[in-house]
Amino acid sequence: MTETRGGFLISQIKQIQGRVFGRLLTEAGIDEFNGAQAGK
């Protein structure tokens, strides 16, 4: 149970991180990358 929940939480963090990074890129006027590319 703990491992499953841990994996779910990591997935959620990654999704939020992508959105935040995308927003920061947009605010900085950078359009060569997107939030989804941040983790790659």
TAURCOR-V841513 format. One record per pair of residues at least 12 apart in sequence whose ideal C-beta (glycine too) atoms are under 6 Angstrom apart, sorted by sequence separation. I is the first residue (numbers start at 1). J is the second residue. D is the distance in whole Angstrom. If there is no record, write none. Layout:
BEGIN
i->I j->J d->D
i->I j->J d->D
END
This chain:
BEGIN
i->22 j->34 d->6
i->22 j->35 d->3
i->21 j->35 d->4
i->19 j->35 d->6
i->18 j->35 d->4
i->21 j->38 d->4
i->18 j->36 d->5
i->18 j->38 d->6
END
